[in-house]
Structures are given as structure tokens and as C-alpha cells.
């Protein structure tokens, strides 16, 4: 049985960061539920998606090593974080 997803604000999450290496990072507010990163050349990148709570506390991280990015890249929908 799959647990029912909850809005991130239910767990004190405030923002989500997409860290693209090499490249940069883009932050989104937790309640936006979507976002668009900066543009970069097509290729393989290491991607981390990090959810932050109050005062910048890291609540969870999802990693996508050596991911090929070209145009709109689907990392899996929806991304589910394990916040304890």
C-alpha cells in the first residue's frame, strides 16, 4: 500500500532546490509544485533535488547521478520526499 502524499507545507518544508552539476542551482517555493531551471547545454549531469525546512534545514535529498538532460527533462513525477 502506497502512502498518501501530503503537501510539503504539512511537514514544515519551505523550498526545493534543483542542484545541477556542473551548472548551478535554482530554488522554488515549496507551494509552487513545479518550476523551470536555468538553461544549459544538453548532456549528462548529476542532479540533486533538495527540500529545505525552516531556517534552511535539509529535510531530504533525492539524487539523479549521470542524468541526460535535453529540453524538458522528466525526473519522475511526482517526486516524493521522505520527511521524518
C-alpha positions, 0 to 999 in steps of 0.5 A: 500500500502506497502512502498518501502524499501530503503537501510539503507545507504539512511537514514544515518544508519551505523550498526545493532546490534543483542542484545541477552539476556542473551548472548551478542551482535554482530554488522554488517555493515549496507551494509552487509544485513545479518550476523551470531551471536555468538553461544549459547545454544538453548532456549528462549531469548529476542532479540533486533535488533538495527540500529545505525546512525552516531556517534552511534545514535539509529535510531530504535529498533525492539524487539523479547521478549521470542524468541526460538532460535535453529540453524538458527533462522528466525526473519522475513525477511526482517526486516524493520526499521522505520527511521524518 
